[in-house]
Amino acid sequence: MKKQALIGLAALLMSCTKTYNTPEAKIGLAQCLVDKGAVMYGAEWCGYCATEKKEFGPAWEILKKNYVECSDEGSKEDQQKCEREGIRTFPAWKFRNGKTVKGYHPNFLPTLAEASGCD
């Protein structure tokens, strides 16, 4: 009986987490993130940053205008913005609502959706 209850609870929790496993879902999330003023801070040498960009797939084209390159590869303006914002962990996402998501999260798309209010 307990095992069935746990399986049911796990299924319920999984159904509450929206998945972003289609290009359309990722494009919708990317557009919502832009609309909500999300900004991604990253560095050219950051493997997790590259992983997140790749995970968005074609939707990255929507988000890349809200990307700030904090490494020496970025503009002086971008580097100064990273310093001003105190960004030292990559990737970092900042949202207009004051929330921040720092570091890599294996299931980061739902995490970004929730933090931004796009869920």
All heavy atoms as an XYZ file, in Angstrom:
924
protein
N       0.820     -1.195      0.000
C       0.000      0.000      0.000
C       0.868      1.265      0.000
O       0.624      2.186     -0.748
C      -0.937     -0.041      1.217
C      -1.882      1.112      1.272
S      -3.108      0.978     -0.035
C      -4.347      2.021      0.584
N       1.906      1.278      0.838
C       2.774      2.452      0.895
C       3.491      2.669     -0.434
O       3.663      3.782     -0.872
C       3.803      2.304      2.012
C       3.233      2.475      3.397
C       4.323      2.360      4.424
C       3.748      2.456      5.817
N       4.792      2.323      6.842
N       3.901      1.556     -1.045
C       4.606      1.653     -2.319
C       3.708      2.279     -3.378
O       4.143      3.146     -4.140
C       5.079      0.272     -2.766
C       5.923      0.287     -4.014
C       6.429     -1.092     -4.353
C       7.284     -1.049     -5.592
N       7.785     -2.378     -5.951
N       2.451      1.895     -3.437
C       1.510      2.460     -4.404
C       1.292      3.945     -4.143
O       1.202      4.742     -5.072
C       0.183      1.713     -4.374
C       0.262      0.331     -4.969
C      -1.058     -0.404     -4.860
O      -1.818     -0.189     -3.920
N      -1.314     -1.274     -5.833
N       1.222      4.318     -2.869
C       1.037      5.729     -2.517
C       2.245      6.550     -2.967
O       2.097      7.659     -3.487
C       0.804      5.882     -1.018
N       3.439      6.007     -2.767
C       4.652      6.714     -3.182
C       4.718      6.843     -4.701
O       5.107      7.890     -5.226
C       5.897      5.998     -2.659
C       6.155      6.139     -1.164
C       7.331      5.264     -0.744
C       6.413      7.585     -0.783
N       4.349      5.795     -5.404
C       4.342      5.851     -6.870
C       3.340      6.897     -7.346
O       3.627      7.695     -8.233
C       4.043      4.460     -7.472
C       5.217      3.520     -7.201
C       3.758      4.559     -8.970
C       4.957      2.071     -7.551
N       2.173      6.936     -6.720
C       1.161      7.933     -7.075
C       1.626      9.347     -6.806
O       1.418     10.252     -7.609
N       2.298      9.546     -5.662
C       2.817     10.868     -5.314
C       3.901     11.292     -6.305
O       3.920     12.439     -6.759
C       3.378     10.864     -3.894
C       3.992     12.169     -3.404
C       2.953     13.292     -3.435
C       4.553     11.996     -2.009
N       4.780     10.368     -6.658
C       5.834     10.679     -7.632
C       5.231     11.058     -8.977
O       5.669     12.017     -9.620
C       6.776      9.486     -7.783
N       4.214     10.332     -9.411
C       3.556     10.640    -10.689
C       2.902     12.011    -10.634
O       2.964     12.786    -11.594
C       2.526      9.567    -11.026
N       2.287     12.343     -9.514
C       1.646     13.657     -9.359
C       2.673     14.773     -9.422
O       2.489     15.771    -10.113
C       0.881     13.716     -8.039
C       0.225     15.055     -7.705
C      -0.877     15.364     -8.712
C      -0.321     15.046     -6.304
N       3.778     14.601     -8.715
C       4.823     15.628     -8.726
C       5.412     15.815    -10.108
O       5.676     16.936    -10.535
C       5.922     15.285     -7.718
C       5.534     15.400     -6.254
C       6.646     14.867     -5.360
C       5.189     16.825     -5.888
N       5.624     14.709    -10.823
C       6.179     14.804    -12.174
C       5.212     15.498    -13.120
O       5.615     16.245    -13.995
C       6.538     13.423    -12.702
C       7.762     12.845    -12.017
S       8.119     11.162    -12.501
C       8.560     11.397    -14.204
N       3.917     15.311    -12.919
C       2.943     15.946    -13.800
C       2.836     17.437    -13.544
O       2.377     18.186    -14.393
C       1.565     15.286    -13.644
O       1.021     15.581    -12.365
N       3.279     17.886    -12.371
C       3.229     19.312    -12.041
C       4.398     20.084    -12.645
O       4.365     21.300    -12.704
C       3.224     19.507    -10.523
S       1.733     18.921     -9.732
N       5.432     19.389    -13.042
C       6.603     20.033    -13.633
C       6.464     20.008    -15.146
O       6.463     18.953    -15.747
C       7.893     19.302    -13.214
O       7.975     19.298    -11.797
C       9.107     19.976    -13.794
N       6.333     21.180    -15.730
C       6.217     21.261    -17.176
C       7.551     20.894    -17.809
O       8.603     21.272    -17.331
C       5.817     22.676    -17.580
C       5.566     22.824    -19.059
C       5.038     24.185    -19.396
C       4.815     24.292    -20.892
N       4.358     25.606    -21.279
N       7.470     20.143    -18.886
C       8.697     19.786    -19.594
C       8.842     20.677    -20.826
O       7.857     21.150    -21.377
C       8.678     18.308    -20.032
O       7.553     18.101    -20.869
C       8.625     17.378    -18.833
N      10.047     20.899    -21.198
C      10.369     21.735    -22.352
C      11.205     20.903    -23.316
O      12.347     21.209    -23.575
C      11.112     22.991    -21.897
C      10.272     23.846    -20.990
C      10.322     23.699    -19.611
C       9.390     24.775    -21.519
C       9.526     24.469    -18.793
C       8.591     25.550    -20.697
C       8.666     25.385    -19.331
O       7.872     26.146    -18.518
N      10.593     19.823    -23.823
C      11.360     18.912    -24.658
C      11.011     18.993    -26.138
O      11.435     18.158    -26.910
C      11.234     17.473    -24.144
C       9.796     17.039    -23.993
O       8.888     17.770    -24.345
N       9.578     15.857    -23.459
N      10.269     20.023    -26.529
C      10.005     20.235    -27.948
C      10.533     21.615    -28.343
O      10.609     22.513    -27.494
C       8.494     20.175    -28.272
O       7.841     21.283    -27.628
C       7.879     18.861    -27.815
N      10.892     21.792    -29.600
C      11.348     23.121    -30.035
C      10.296     24.200    -29.772
O      10.639     25.312    -29.364
C      11.602     22.944    -31.529
C      11.887     21.490    -31.702
C      11.024     20.793    -30.678
N       9.026     23.869    -29.951
C       7.952     24.859    -29.730
C       7.887     25.287    -28.270
O       7.717     26.474    -27.974
C       6.600     24.282    -30.173
C       6.491     23.990    -31.650
C       7.172     22.696    -32.085
O       7.432     21.810    -31.250
O       7.459     22.586    -33.296
N       8.024     24.325    -27.354
C       7.992     24.654    -25.927
C       9.186     25.518    -25.545
O       9.050     26.472    -24.765
C       7.958     23.379    -25.094
N      10.348     25.214    -26.113
C      11.548     26.000    -25.816
C      11.439     27.408    -26.391
O      11.856     28.379    -25.751
C      12.794     25.284    -26.346
C      13.091     24.009    -25.577
C      14.248     23.250    -26.175
C      14.442     21.938    -25.433
N      15.546     21.156    -25.964
N      10.861     27.534    -27.559
C      10.664     28.858    -28.161
C       9.683     29.671    -27.317
O       9.911     30.850    -27.060
C      10.192     28.723    -29.626
C      11.361     28.248    -30.490
C       9.614     30.035    -30.148
C      10.981     27.826    -31.897
N       8.619     29.034    -26.869
C       7.653     29.723    -26.007
C       8.292     30.189    -24.720
O       8.065     31.324    -24.272
N       9.115     29.335    -24.106
C       9.804     29.720    -22.877
C      10.789     30.847    -23.155
O      10.847     31.821    -22.391
C      10.530     28.513    -22.273
C      11.388     28.816    -21.038
C      10.558     29.420    -19.910
C      12.108     27.551    -20.574
N      11.556     30.732    -24.228
C      12.539     31.773    -24.564
C      11.849     33.121    -24.748
O      12.319     34.141    -24.238
C      13.311     31.389    -25.823
N      10.727     33.140    -25.455
C      10.016     34.397    -25.674
C       9.486     34.969    -24.361
O       9.560     36.169    -24.120
C       8.868     34.209    -26.668
C       8.250     35.521    -27.102
C       9.268     36.462    -27.740
O       9.876     36.125    -28.734
N       9.463     37.634    -27.155
N       8.974     34.093    -23.504
C       8.495     34.543    -22.201
C       9.640     35.111    -21.363
O       9.490     36.148    -20.724
C       7.801     33.398    -21.456
S       7.099     33.908    -19.864
N      10.789     34.443    -21.387
C      11.949     34.936    -20.633
C      12.359     36.322    -21.112
O      12.633     37.217    -20.302
C      13.119     33.957    -20.753
C      12.956     32.621    -20.023
C      14.062     31.652    -20.424
C      12.930     32.823    -18.519
N      12.368     36.524    -22.420
C      12.701     37.844    -22.965
C      11.650     38.863    -22.533
O      11.981     39.969    -22.093
C      12.834     37.783    -24.506
C      12.873     39.169    -25.118
C      14.080     36.999    -24.899
N      10.381     38.488    -22.638
C       9.293     39.390    -22.248
C       9.378     39.767    -20.776
O       8.996     40.870    -20.391
C       7.929     38.755    -22.538
C       7.661     38.581    -24.024
O       8.390     39.177    -24.855
O       6.724     37.825    -24.365
N       9.873     38.837    -19.948
C       9.997     39.076    -18.504
C      11.327     39.731    -18.142
O      11.632     39.922    -16.976
C       9.854     37.764    -17.734
C       8.538     37.047    -17.915
C       7.527     37.535    -16.939
C       6.260     36.678    -17.067
N       5.340     36.954    -16.011
N      12.133     40.043    -19.143
C      13.391     40.747    -18.899
C      14.519     39.884    -18.368
O      15.440     40.400    -17.726
N      14.483     38.586    -18.615
C      15.555     37.701    -18.155
C      16.853     38.025    -18.875
O      16.860     38.292    -20.071
C      15.174     36.246    -18.407
N      17.939     37.992    -18.124
C      19.265     38.223    -18.687
C      20.155     37.066    -18.255
O      20.206     36.725    -17.070
C      19.870     39.558    -18.202
C      21.288     39.743    -18.731
C      18.986     40.728    -18.592
N      20.849     36.467    -19.222
C      21.811     35.412    -18.917
C      23.203     36.008    -18.945
O      23.582     36.686    -19.893
C      21.736     34.273    -19.935
C      22.748     33.166    -19.661
S      22.769     31.935    -20.998
C      24.045     30.829    -20.406
N      23.965     35.735    -17.880
C      25.361     36.131    -17.787
C      26.204     34.876    -17.931
O      25.944     33.870    -17.266
C      25.650     36.784    -16.433
C      24.888     38.066    -16.213
C      23.595     38.048    -15.720
C      25.471     39.286    -16.511
C      22.890     39.222    -15.516
C      24.770     40.470    -16.309
C      23.479     40.433    -15.818
O      22.792     41.599    -15.621
N      27.190     34.930    -18.799
C      28.023     33.755    -19.017
C      29.433     34.145    -19.399
O      29.786     35.327    -19.431
N      30.208     33.121    -19.687
C      31.590     33.316    -20.103
C      31.891     32.326    -21.226
O      31.428     31.193    -21.188
C      32.543     33.103    -18.929
N      32.672     32.774    -22.175
C      33.007     31.972    -23.345
C      33.605     30.632    -22.951
O      33.355     29.606    -23.572
C      33.966     32.793    -24.230
C      34.493     32.097    -25.444
C      35.781     31.323    -25.158
O      36.555     31.747    -24.289
O      35.981     30.287    -25.797
N      34.372     30.576    -21.878
C      35.044     29.364    -21.437
C      34.166     28.466    -20.562
O      34.574     27.379    -20.161
C      36.325     29.714    -20.682
C      36.135     30.792    -19.654
C      36.443     32.118    -19.799
C      35.576     30.660    -18.346
N      36.108     32.818    -18.653
C      35.566     31.940    -17.749
C      35.070     29.594    -17.611
C      35.088     32.174    -16.462
C      34.577     29.823    -16.331
C      34.596     31.101    -15.773
N      32.954     28.902    -20.256
C      32.059     28.194    -19.341
C      31.316     27.062    -20.059
O      30.444     27.309    -20.892
C      31.063     29.187    -18.731
S      29.696     28.429    -17.840
N      31.667     25.834    -19.729
C      31.022     24.674    -20.344
C      29.539     24.582    -20.041
O      28.742     24.204    -20.907
N      29.137     24.924    -18.829
C      27.713     24.876    -18.477
C      26.924     25.927    -19.251
O      25.780     25.703    -19.610
C      27.507     25.059    -16.974
C      27.943     23.868    -16.156
C      28.689     24.038    -15.001
C      27.608     22.565    -16.539
C      29.087     22.951    -14.238
C      27.998     21.478    -15.786
C      28.739     21.672    -14.630
O      29.124     20.587    -13.885
N      27.552     27.072    -19.509
C      26.891     28.103    -20.323
C      26.625     27.549    -21.724
O      25.521     27.710    -22.259
C      27.753     29.359    -20.402
S      28.099     30.136    -18.813
N      27.622     26.896    -22.287
C      27.467     26.303    -23.618
C      26.383     25.235    -23.608
O      25.579     25.137    -24.549
C      28.801     25.711    -24.087
N      26.321     24.450    -22.543
C      25.299     23.410    -22.421
C      23.904     24.025    -22.406
O      22.995     23.536    -23.077
C      25.531     22.579    -21.139
O      26.798     21.927    -21.241
C      24.435     21.544    -20.934
N      23.728     25.103    -21.643
C      22.415     25.746    -21.578
C      22.030     26.344    -22.928
O      20.893     26.198    -23.363
C      22.376     26.796    -20.462
C      22.365     26.164    -19.090
C      22.046     27.128    -17.974
O      21.786     28.326    -18.229
O      22.050     26.679    -16.810
N      22.948     26.998    -23.581
C      22.662     27.569    -24.905
C      22.250     26.466    -25.875
O      21.273     26.608    -26.617
C      23.890     28.307    -25.450
C      24.247     29.572    -24.709
C      25.554     30.118    -25.281
C      26.126     31.224    -24.466
N      27.421     31.698    -25.009
N      22.993     25.363    -25.851
C      22.707     24.241    -26.747
C      21.343     23.635    -26.435
O      20.603     23.259    -27.342
C      23.811     23.190    -26.629
C      23.657     22.035    -27.584
C      24.815     21.059    -27.445
C      24.609     19.879    -28.374
N      25.664     18.891    -28.221
N      20.996     23.537    -25.159
C      19.716     22.959    -24.760
C      18.543     23.768    -25.310
O      17.508     23.210    -25.667
C      19.625     22.866    -23.232
C      18.331     22.289    -22.713
C      18.095     20.830    -23.089
O      19.079     20.093    -23.278
O      16.927     20.437    -23.205
N      18.687     25.070    -25.401
C      17.621     25.898    -25.969
C      17.462     25.660    -27.467
O      16.406     25.920    -28.028
C      17.871     27.385    -25.706
C      17.278     27.863    -24.411
C      18.086     28.133    -23.331
C      15.908     28.042    -24.289
C      17.543     28.587    -22.134
C      15.354     28.487    -23.101
C      16.178     28.761    -22.022
N      18.516     25.186    -28.115
C      18.444     24.928    -29.544
C      18.138     26.205    -30.319
O      18.668     27.274    -30.007
N      17.258     26.121    -31.337
C      16.922     27.303    -32.143
C      16.350     28.457    -31.317
O      16.441     29.609    -31.719
C      15.884     26.780    -33.141
C      16.118     25.318    -33.216
C      16.605     24.907    -31.851
N      15.794     28.153    -30.151
C      15.238     29.208    -29.290
C      16.328     30.134    -28.751
O      16.033     31.249    -28.312
C      14.450     28.588    -28.131
N      17.595     29.696    -28.809
C      18.683     30.551    -28.347
C      18.744     31.845    -29.161
O      19.137     32.890    -28.655
C      20.021     29.816    -28.382
C      21.135     30.724    -27.965
C      22.128     31.207    -28.746
C      21.315     31.313    -26.671
N      22.936     32.058    -28.025
C      22.451     32.140    -26.738
C      20.629     31.226    -25.458
C      22.912     32.863    -25.651
C      21.102     31.952    -24.370
C      22.231     32.752    -24.471
N      18.308     31.789    -30.415
C      18.304     32.995    -31.255
C      17.440     34.098    -30.627
O      17.732     35.275    -30.781
C      17.799     32.671    -32.659
C      18.773     31.849    -33.484
C      20.112     32.546    -33.686
O      20.137     33.737    -34.066
O      21.154     31.883    -33.464
N      16.388     33.715    -29.935
C      15.518     34.683    -29.256
C      16.221     35.246    -28.022
O      16.152     36.441    -27.747
C      14.183     34.012    -28.856
C      13.422     33.577    -30.110
C      13.333     34.923    -27.981
C      12.248     32.652    -29.839
N      16.900     34.383    -27.293
C      17.503     34.767    -26.015
C      18.838     35.489    -26.131
O      19.202     36.246    -25.237
C      17.725     33.516    -25.159
C      16.494     32.910    -24.522
C      16.803     31.526    -23.999
C      15.983     33.799    -23.416
N      19.553     35.254    -27.216
C      20.934     35.747    -27.267
C      21.044     37.268    -27.192
O      22.086     37.774    -26.791
C      21.690     35.178    -28.456
C      21.327     35.714    -29.793
C      22.200     35.011    -30.843
C      21.918     35.538    -32.212
N      22.741     34.842    -33.207
N      19.979     37.973    -27.491
C      20.050     39.439    -27.345
C      20.045     39.854    -25.877
O      20.381     40.986    -25.556
C      18.916     40.109    -28.111
C      17.532     39.796    -27.596
C      16.473     40.437    -28.451
C      15.098     39.987    -28.025
N      14.069     40.465    -28.921
N      19.676     38.922    -24.986
C      19.675     39.187    -23.547
C      20.819     38.435    -22.863
O      20.708     38.072    -21.694
C      18.337     38.771    -22.924
C      17.224     39.729    -23.270
O      17.318     40.495    -24.223
N      16.162     39.696    -22.511
N      21.883     38.199    -23.610
C      23.051     37.501    -23.080
C      24.166     38.510    -22.861
O      24.436     39.356    -23.720
C      23.511     36.418    -24.060
C      24.799     35.742    -23.645
C      24.812     34.833    -22.602
C      25.995     36.032    -24.288
C      25.987     34.212    -22.218
C      27.176     35.420    -23.913
C      27.172     34.512    -22.873
O      28.338     33.913    -22.493
N      24.828     38.402    -21.710
C      25.953     39.272    -21.384
C      27.193     38.396    -21.237
O      27.218     37.482    -20.401
C      25.683     40.064    -20.077
C      26.879     40.936    -19.728
C      24.422     40.892    -20.195
N      28.194     38.665    -22.055
C      29.463     37.921    -22.036
C      30.391     38.576    -21.024
O      30.830     39.713    -21.214
C      30.099     37.912    -23.426
C      31.438     37.230    -23.515
C      31.409     35.760    -23.134
O      30.524     35.020    -23.631
O      32.279     35.354    -22.345
N      30.689     37.845    -19.943
C      31.480     38.402    -18.852
C      32.980     38.186    -19.003
O      33.763     38.802    -18.284
C      31.015     37.802    -17.524
S      29.300     38.212    -17.116
N      33.407     37.319    -19.919
C      34.837     37.045    -20.089
C      35.497     38.152    -20.909
O      34.836     39.083    -21.375
C      35.036     35.697    -20.793
O      34.759     35.816    -22.176
N      36.776     37.995    -21.111
C      37.531     38.951    -21.929
C      37.024     38.991    -23.363
O      37.326     39.931    -24.096
C      39.019     38.608    -21.927
C      39.668     38.867    -20.567
O      39.080     39.617    -19.765
O      40.746     38.312    -20.313
N      36.277     37.971    -23.777
C      35.707     37.935    -25.124
C      34.551     38.926    -25.276
O      34.169     39.257    -26.388
C      35.217     36.527    -25.465
C      36.306     35.480    -25.467
C      37.345     35.702    -26.545
O      36.970     36.040    -27.689
O      38.544     35.540    -26.246
N      34.000     39.368    -24.167
C      32.877     40.309    -24.201
C      33.351     41.740    -24.340
O      34.533     42.047    -24.193
N      32.407     42.612    -24.605
C      32.727     44.038    -24.712
C      33.058     44.597    -23.326
O      32.712     43.999    -22.299
C      31.540     44.790    -25.305
O      30.457     44.784    -24.385
N      33.705     45.746    -23.300
C      33.993     46.424    -22.020
C      32.684     46.709    -21.291
O      32.602     46.570    -20.070
C      34.763     47.729    -22.252
C      36.200     47.521    -22.567
C      36.955     47.119    -21.312
C      38.435     47.041    -21.622
N      39.145     46.234    -20.665
N      31.665     47.098    -22.045
C      30.348     47.384    -21.457
C      29.778     46.139    -20.775
O      29.277     46.218    -19.650
C      29.395     47.882    -22.542
C      28.030     48.263    -22.028
C      27.112     48.730    -23.150
O      27.551     49.560    -23.967
O      25.973     48.248    -23.184
N      29.862     44.989    -21.452
C      29.376     43.737    -20.861
C      30.166     43.384    -19.606
O      29.593     43.015    -18.576
C      29.469     42.579    -21.857
C      28.291     42.510    -22.809
O      27.375     43.357    -22.712
O      28.291     41.601    -23.667
N      31.483     43.495    -19.690
C      32.319     43.169    -18.536
C      31.997     44.076    -17.348
O      31.920     43.615    -16.205
C      33.792     43.271    -18.913
C      34.227     42.197    -19.895
C      35.644     42.393    -20.382
O      36.490     42.923    -19.674
N      35.918     41.977    -21.604
N      31.764     45.363    -17.619
C      31.414     46.288    -16.544
C      30.046     45.953    -15.949
O      29.854     46.057    -14.740
C      31.434     47.731    -17.065
C      32.833     48.225    -17.352
C      32.845     49.562    -18.091
O      31.828     50.034    -18.579
N      34.022     50.169    -18.164
N      29.114     45.521    -16.795
C      27.797     45.136    -16.299
C      27.920     43.924    -15.372
O      27.284     43.876    -14.317
C      26.856     44.826    -17.461
C      25.440     44.552    -17.025
C      24.491     44.460    -18.198
C      23.066     44.333    -17.686
N      22.086     44.316    -18.756
N      28.743     42.959    -15.739
C      28.959     41.781    -14.895
C      29.536     42.192    -13.543
O      29.098     41.698    -12.499
C      29.893     40.789    -15.581
S      29.217     40.109    -17.113
N      30.493     43.091    -13.572
C      31.091     43.581    -12.325
C      30.063     44.314    -11.485
O      29.965     44.096    -10.274
C      32.277     44.500    -12.637
C      33.497     43.753    -13.118
C      34.657     44.683    -13.440
O      34.802     45.730    -12.775
O      35.424     44.357    -14.365
N      29.299     45.205    -12.103
C      28.256     45.968    -11.403
C      27.225     45.056    -10.742
O      26.770     45.311     -9.643
C      27.558     46.895    -12.392
C      27.510     48.319    -12.026
C      26.750     49.235    -12.964
N      26.164     48.706    -14.173
C      26.716     48.742    -15.381
N      27.906     49.267    -15.562
N      26.079     48.259    -16.437
N      26.865     43.984    -11.460
C      25.850     43.054    -10.967
C      26.437     42.022    -10.002
O      25.698     41.239     -9.416
C      25.175     42.337    -12.140
C      24.380     43.250    -13.051
C      23.134     43.812    -12.375
O      22.551     43.126    -11.515
O      22.742     44.934    -12.719
N      27.759     42.018     -9.844
C      28.417     41.083     -8.927
C      28.372     39.636     -9.406
O      28.359     38.713     -8.600
N      28.389     39.442    -10.711
C      28.313     38.104    -11.287
C      29.688     37.454    -11.245
O      30.635     37.930    -11.860
C      27.790     38.137    -12.744
C      26.436     38.846    -12.831
C      27.739     36.730    -13.331
C      25.313     38.174    -12.091
N      29.782     36.343    -10.502
C      31.035     35.605    -10.403
C      30.833     34.108    -10.628
O      31.782     33.354    -10.671
C      31.670     35.847     -9.037
C      32.160     37.273     -8.875
C      32.821     37.498     -7.526
N      33.327     38.838     -7.412
C      32.605     39.909     -7.126
N      31.317     39.787     -6.927
N      33.148     41.111     -7.042
N      29.574     33.688    -10.719
C      29.208     32.294    -10.947
C      28.484     32.215    -12.277
O      27.598     33.035    -12.546
C      28.278     31.793     -9.822
O      28.937     31.950     -8.572
C      27.904     30.338    -10.023
N      28.867     31.237    -13.081
C      28.271     31.100    -14.413
C      27.659     29.724    -14.583
O      28.198     28.759    -14.045
C      29.329     31.326    -15.493
C      30.030     32.643    -15.368
C      31.352     32.701    -14.959
C      29.359     33.814    -15.640
C      32.000     33.912    -14.839
C      30.007     35.033    -15.525
C      31.324     35.082    -15.124
N      26.626     29.604    -15.348
C      25.803     30.702    -15.838
C      25.019     31.342    -14.696
O      24.811     30.719    -13.656
C      24.859     30.022    -16.837
C      24.789     28.603    -16.386
C      26.107     28.298    -15.740
N      24.602     32.562    -14.911
C      23.743     33.261    -13.958
C      22.612     33.911    -14.743
O      22.840     34.484    -15.809
C      24.530     34.316    -13.191
N      21.416     33.773    -14.224
C      20.234     34.386    -14.834
C      19.638     35.357    -13.832
O      19.435     35.011    -12.668
C      19.196     33.324    -15.173
C      19.582     32.408    -16.278
C      20.392     31.307    -16.200
C      19.165     32.492    -17.643
N      20.505     30.716    -17.429
C      19.761     31.413    -18.336
C      18.335     33.372    -18.343
C      19.552     31.196    -19.696
C      18.136     33.152    -19.690
C      18.740     32.079    -20.357
N      19.377     36.570    -14.271
C      18.720     37.567    -13.423
C      17.393     37.933    -14.070
O      17.294     38.051    -15.286
C      19.593     38.805    -13.246
C      20.841     38.515    -12.419
C      21.530     39.784    -12.014
C      21.322     39.901    -10.531
N      21.918     41.048     -9.919
N      16.392     38.120    -13.215
C      15.046     38.403    -13.684
C      14.564     39.733    -13.128
O      14.980     40.164    -12.051
C      14.095     37.276    -13.257
C      14.584     35.920    -13.680
C      15.256     35.099    -12.794
C      14.412     35.485    -14.977
C      15.722     33.861    -13.188
C      14.883     34.252    -15.388
C      15.538     33.431    -14.479
N      13.681     40.361    -13.862
C      13.122     41.654    -13.485
C      12.446     41.598    -12.111
O      12.393     42.595    -11.408
C      12.116     42.096    -14.544
C      12.111     43.586    -14.763
C      11.083     44.003    -15.785
N      11.604     43.824    -17.131
C      10.863     43.465    -18.175
N       9.584     43.233    -18.044
N      11.400     43.340    -19.357
N      11.943     40.421    -11.734
C      11.256     40.285    -10.452
C      12.224     40.201     -9.272
O      11.804     40.002     -8.131
C      10.323     39.066    -10.465
C      11.051     37.748    -10.645
O      12.269     37.652    -10.510
N      10.295     36.701    -10.943
N      13.520     40.336     -9.537
C      14.523     40.335     -8.477
C      15.148     38.981     -8.196
O      16.118     38.888     -7.449
N      14.624     37.934     -8.781
C      15.176     36.598     -8.548
C      16.414     36.375     -9.420
O      16.549     36.966    -10.483
C      14.137     35.529     -8.839
C      12.997     35.540     -7.848
C      12.050     34.399     -8.083
C      10.928     34.457     -7.049
N       9.984     33.355     -7.227
N      17.278     35.496     -8.915
C      18.494     35.123     -9.629
C      18.654     33.612     -9.554
O      18.392     33.014     -8.519
C      19.731     35.801     -8.992
O      19.542     37.208     -8.998
C      20.999     35.470     -9.739
N      19.078     33.006    -10.644
C      19.426     31.584    -10.674
C      20.893     31.514    -11.061
O      21.274     31.975    -12.132
C      18.554     30.803    -11.689
C      19.038     29.365    -11.808
C      17.083     30.852    -11.299
N      21.713     30.956    -10.162
C      23.157     30.881    -10.399
C      23.595     29.438    -10.517
O      23.084     28.560     -9.829
C      23.920     31.537     -9.249
C      23.726     33.025     -9.164
C      24.536     33.598     -8.035
C      24.336     35.096     -7.950
N      25.121     35.664     -6.853
N      24.579     29.208    -11.380
C      25.141     27.879    -11.546
C      24.272     27.011    -12.435
O      23.193     27.401    -12.866
N      24.783     25.836    -12.710
C      24.089     24.912    -13.589
C      23.126     24.048    -12.797
O      23.459     23.554    -11.731
C      25.090     24.032    -14.338
C      24.422     23.029    -15.246
C      23.785     23.446    -16.405
C      24.407     21.685    -14.927
C      23.155     22.533    -17.236
C      23.794     20.766    -15.756
C      23.161     21.200    -16.905
O      22.533     20.297    -17.724
N      21.934     23.883    -13.320
C      20.917     23.007    -12.757
C      20.577     21.987    -13.841
O      20.212     22.373    -14.955
C      19.668     23.796    -12.378
C      19.932     24.870    -11.374
N      19.733     24.679    -10.038
C      20.412     26.126    -11.512
C      20.062     25.785     -9.384
N      20.482     26.674    -10.260
N      20.677     20.689    -13.543
C      20.436     19.672    -14.576
C      19.092     19.828    -15.290
O      19.004     19.624    -16.481
C      20.492     18.353    -13.800
C      21.304     18.657    -12.595
C      21.043     20.096    -12.274
N      18.062     20.210    -14.586
C      16.740     20.395    -15.171
C      16.432     21.894    -15.167
O      15.469     22.341    -14.556
C      15.713     19.593    -14.364
C      14.424     19.399    -15.120
O      14.344     19.610    -16.317
N      13.396     19.001    -14.406
N      17.288     22.678    -15.825
C      17.266     24.124    -15.644
C      16.102     24.835    -16.331
O      15.714     25.914    -15.903
C      18.596     24.751    -16.068
C      18.785     24.878    -17.547
C      18.543     26.074    -18.180
C      19.214     23.806    -18.304
C      18.713     26.207    -19.541
C      19.395     23.924    -19.658
C      19.144     25.117    -20.287
N      15.530     24.282    -17.384
C      14.442     24.984    -18.072
C      13.238     25.206    -17.157
O      12.756     26.343    -17.049
C      14.066     24.263    -19.365
C      15.163     24.235    -20.440
C      14.739     23.383    -21.627
C      15.543     25.623    -20.887
N      12.739     24.189    -16.450
C      11.648     24.453    -15.498
C      12.068     25.388    -14.364
O      11.267     26.176    -13.872
C      11.269     23.068    -14.962
C      11.758     22.106    -15.972
C      12.979     22.740    -16.592
N      13.343     25.310    -13.967
C      13.853     26.205    -12.918
C      13.785     27.651    -13.378
O      13.336     28.533    -12.642
C      15.305     25.831    -12.551
O      15.334     24.484    -12.084
C      15.867     26.755    -11.485
N      14.190     27.912    -14.627
C      14.120     29.266    -15.170
C      12.667     29.720    -15.315
O      12.338     30.866    -15.009
C      14.811     29.335    -16.525
C      16.310     29.082    -16.574
C      16.821     29.180    -18.004
C      17.055     30.046    -15.668
N      11.818     28.803    -15.766
C      10.400     29.144    -15.933
C       9.781     29.549    -14.602
O       9.058     30.553    -14.519
C       9.648     27.962    -16.543
N      10.070     28.800    -13.562
C       9.497     29.109    -12.252
C      10.051     30.417    -11.692
O       9.299     31.254    -11.212
C       9.796     27.963    -11.273
C       9.170     28.191     -9.907
C       9.461     27.066     -8.942
O       9.753     25.940     -9.378
O       9.393     27.339     -7.736
N      11.368     30.596    -11.771
C      11.995     31.809    -11.203
C      11.498     33.067    -11.913
O      11.356     34.115    -11.285
C      13.512     31.699    -11.306
N      11.232     32.968    -13.195
C      10.830     34.137    -13.973
C       9.337     34.396    -13.957
O       8.878     35.471    -14.321
C      11.272     33.961    -15.429
O      10.585     32.858    -16.004
N       8.557     33.375    -13.583
C       7.108     33.490    -13.646
C       6.545     33.036    -14.989
O       5.398     33.308    -15.320
N       7.359     32.330    -15.754
C       6.929     31.838    -17.071
C       6.290     30.456    -17.000
O       5.917     29.918    -18.027
C       8.123     31.798    -18.032
S       8.713     33.412    -18.551
N       6.189     29.882    -15.811
C       5.642     28.522    -15.727
C       4.131     28.476    -15.791
O       3.443     29.415    -15.804
C       6.110     27.820    -14.451
C       5.807     28.580    -13.174
O       5.421     29.756    -13.253
O       5.985     27.983    -12.106
